[in-house]
Amino acid sequence: AIAIGAAALADSAWLEAARLRTRRDAERLDRVLAAAGLRSVGGTPLFRLVESATATAIADRLAAAGIHVRRFPHDPTRLRFGLPGDEAAWRRLCDTLSASAPST
């Protein structure tokens, strides 16, 4: 694992492609979360921290769909979302969040 990681970090083309993919995916996650009515309050390129009065219900619905988000027992209005790993995971996240999004 260390040799693989070292080789990846030595590959500048791979690193740049990974940075671009991560930035693109983070922007996509921002759009998905905003469409679901979730307010971003922090994060990194790999995850987003959101706030919602209905965070507990959203986390329960996500869990039922096999999607893990980090809950914060000290603040039940917050959830942390990581970047989905593949297109199927993106679809499952979008479908599940759209089912729990506030109606407009």
Legacy VTK file of the C-alpha trace (Angstrom):
# vtk DataFile Version 3.0
C-alpha trace
ASCII
DATASET POLYDATA
POINTS 104 float
0.000 0.000 0.000
2.838 2.390 0.813
4.560 1.667 -2.517
1.303 2.264 -4.410
0.693 5.511 -2.545
4.255 6.693 -3.148
3.955 5.903 -6.864
0.667 7.801 -7.103
2.098 10.835 -5.323
5.105 10.811 -7.653
2.815 10.863 -10.713
2.097 14.553 -11.299
-0.400 13.881 -14.108
-2.388 11.512 -11.870
-2.301 14.032 -9.003
-3.627 16.836 -11.199
-6.382 14.612 -12.589
-7.325 13.566 -9.040
-7.451 17.213 -7.911
-9.687 18.161 -10.831
-11.983 15.162 -10.280
-12.241 15.918 -6.565
-13.011 19.596 -7.177
-15.640 18.686 -9.801
-17.221 16.101 -7.492
-17.253 18.546 -4.557
-19.043 21.133 -6.693
-21.531 18.472 -7.781
-22.130 17.496 -4.151
-22.746 21.161 -3.302
-25.441 21.332 -5.994
-27.080 18.075 -4.863
-27.144 19.154 -1.220
-28.448 22.645 -2.027
-31.226 21.172 -4.175
-32.250 19.092 -1.160
-32.476 22.241 0.967
-29.342 21.496 2.993
-27.231 24.473 4.021
-23.475 23.946 3.811
-21.642 25.219 6.875
-18.184 23.839 6.172
-16.136 21.088 4.674
-13.134 20.173 2.582
-12.816 18.972 -1.017
-13.652 15.458 0.266
-16.701 16.166 2.425
-19.346 18.740 3.248
-20.850 19.643 6.607
-24.497 20.670 6.347
-27.194 21.932 8.654
-30.880 21.140 8.586
-33.666 21.108 11.147
-34.612 17.706 9.698
-31.079 16.234 9.740
-32.081 13.251 11.878
-34.900 12.245 9.530
-32.647 12.750 6.504
-29.899 10.609 8.049
-32.442 7.868 8.816
-33.736 7.910 5.228
-30.184 7.821 3.869
-29.288 4.916 6.164
-32.321 2.978 4.920
-30.944 3.467 1.391
-27.503 2.216 2.422
-25.904 5.660 2.518
-23.758 6.498 5.526
-23.434 10.088 6.704
-21.734 11.259 9.851
-24.101 12.381 12.562
-23.081 14.656 15.408
-24.694 13.696 18.734
-23.780 17.081 20.211
-25.586 18.851 17.319
-28.385 16.808 15.726
-28.944 19.492 13.065
-25.617 18.670 11.372
-24.552 15.933 8.963
-21.304 15.279 7.134
-21.471 13.939 3.583
-18.501 12.388 1.823
-18.104 12.296 -1.951
-19.970 9.372 -3.517
-17.629 6.781 -5.006
-19.261 6.087 -8.356
-22.181 7.076 -10.555
-24.512 4.522 -8.964
-23.782 6.036 -5.538
-24.462 9.530 -6.912
-27.828 8.373 -8.279
-28.768 6.703 -4.992
-27.837 9.870 -3.060
-29.789 12.129 -5.440
-32.828 9.860 -5.419
-32.862 9.545 -1.648
-32.349 13.254 -1.010
-34.955 14.272 -3.558
-37.454 12.045 -1.738
-36.694 13.909 1.497
-36.277 17.428 0.066
-38.711 20.062 1.254
-41.521 20.705 -1.208
-41.539 24.107 -2.854
LINES 1 105
104 0 1 2 3 4 5 6 7 8 9 10 11 12 13 14 15 16 17 18 19 20 21 22 23 24 25 26 27 28 29 30 31 32 33 34 35 36 37 38 39 40 41 42 43 44 45 46 47 48 49 50 51 52 53 54 55 56 57 58 59 60 61 62 63 64 65 66 67 68 69 70 71 72 73 74 75 76 77 78 79 80 81 82 83 84 85 86 87 88 89 90 91 92 93 94 95 96 97 98 99 100 101 102 103
